[in-house]
Amino acid sequence: MSAAETGAMASGSAVFTGQRGVSRVLAKLSQSLAGGEFYEAHMMYRTLYFRYTAQKRYQDCLNLLFDGAQQLIAKEQESSAADLCLLLLDTLEKRGPQAEDTDNFLWVPRLGALIRGLNASTVERETLIQRTIKWSTALHGQYGHPVLHKLIAHVFWTEGNIESARHHYLLCQDGSLCGRVLIEISQSRGFQGEVDLFLVQAVLQQLSLKDRKTAEDTFTEYTRYHGKLLKHEYPFQEPLVNFLYFLFRLIDAKLVAGFRALRKLYDPSLKRDTSFLKYVAKIGVLYFDEEPEPAHSGPPGLGGMFGDIFNRLMAGFDEDDAEEHDTTQRRQNENNELE
């Protein structure tokens, strides 16, 4: 027998032995779950995770961990289930994006379902949410997959965590839904004099995130159906709602001088919430090629419903501004020539 044949036989024997070992662990795993020995089951899931990933059997590992997390959630072993969820994310990251987009997207609702199954008191859940969003950025843009944000928003909304729910609804790219959610928040938690502030903060945030369509859909839904707005079409009674109405049109027309005049005209109203000024400045950079303002910390003293929940997102904008500076300067010069 040649050396090559001997090596092939040895390799095949090792694979067979490894498969038998996995089969034994799977059998013991099933017995442990049935017998209520959840710690032992958890440890066996981890053992199989290391074996599968070492062999690059990623799909087998994903299926095992997803099923295991579901079973442990059903048995109210949520800390162990959350650990399996984090291992599942590790496996997805090691596997990398697949050529078939449908397979990548399949894990978005699955991960959303696992997050929904974990109690808010589960310590690892927040880490899981953040890591899941980060993983999904490879599928959809800088801020994560909008479907995932919608699923997470529903979880927080059901739990009564309105501020966190609002944050994720703003990123789900469903303006009609976002508008309805803002109406409910405004009616249940706001005063009559704040009816415009809920809308303005959300729309300015969406525009600052370069989500023009969702911003206008949110505006349309909110102004059409909010019962406390004195009018439901332009001209509105609330100055800041009129500001948004004009802002959308100036963005479409790319009128730099008009934007500057609008900003100056509504400056007293925009100062009702100091976060508005930073958003408007960013909108000027994004849509009107304005010069970026010097980097500075987020608006001080914001809390409660009008706390600036996008501080950590906006922090990255100052870094983006530095990279865009040369392009912005060139476009500004062109605009000046046109004017």
C-alpha positions, 0 to 999 in steps of 0.5 A: 500500500502506498503512503498516499493510500495509507494517509487517505485511510488514516484521514478517513478513519479520523473523520469517521471517529470524529463523526461518531464522537459528535453523534455520542455528544448529540445523544447525551445532549438530548438526554440532558435536555429531557432530564432537565440537566440544563447546565450539562446540555449547555456545556455540550452545545459549547463543545459541539460549537468548537468541534463544528467550527474547527471543521468549518461545518458552519451550517451544521453549527448554525442549525444546532445553536439556533435549535439549542437556543430555542429549546433553552428559551422554552425551558426558561434557561435564558442566560444559557440561551443567550450564550448560544445566541452569541456563539451563533453570531460568532459562527455567522461572522466566521462563516462570512456572507454567503453568495445567496442573499436569501441565506444571509437574510434568513438569519435576520428574522431568526435572530429577531425571534431569539431576541424576542424570546429573551427576558429584558432582565437577561444580562447578555441581551443588550450585548446580543442586540448590539452585536446582531446589529453590527453583524447586520451592517454587512448586509445593509449599510452603516446602521444595520438591517432595517428589518432587524431594527423593526423587530427589535423596536417591537420587542422594546415597545411591547416591554414599555421601553418607549425610548429604545423602541423609538430609537429602533423605529427611526432606523427601520426605514418605514416612515408610515409606521414611524409616524404612527408610533410618534403619534402614540408617544406624543399623545400618551407622553407629551403636552399640547405645546410639544406636539411638533417637537416629537415630529421635528426631532425624528425627521431631523434625525432621519435626514441626518442619517441620509434617509430622505424618503423615510423622513418625508413618509414620517412627516406625512403620516404624522401631520395627516393623522395626529389629532392634536395638530391644529391643521393637517396640511400646509400652512401649519399652525406650528412654525417648526412643522412649516420649517420641515415642509419648506426644508423638504422642498429646498432639499429637492431643489438644492437651493443653498441660499434658500436653506440659509435663509430658512435656517436664519428665519426659524432659528428662534424656533429651532433653539427650543431644543439644542439638538435641532441645531446640530442636526440642521448643521449636518443636513446643511453638509449632506444636502447643501454642501455647507462647511462642516462645523468644528467637532464638539461634544453632543448637546448638553443637558438633554434628558427624558423624551427629548434626550439626544438618543442619537449621540453615539451615531452623531459622534461618527458624523464629525469623523465623516466630515473630515473625510468629506471636507475636500469634496465639500469645499470643491462643491461649495466653490461650484455653488458660489459660481452658480449663484 
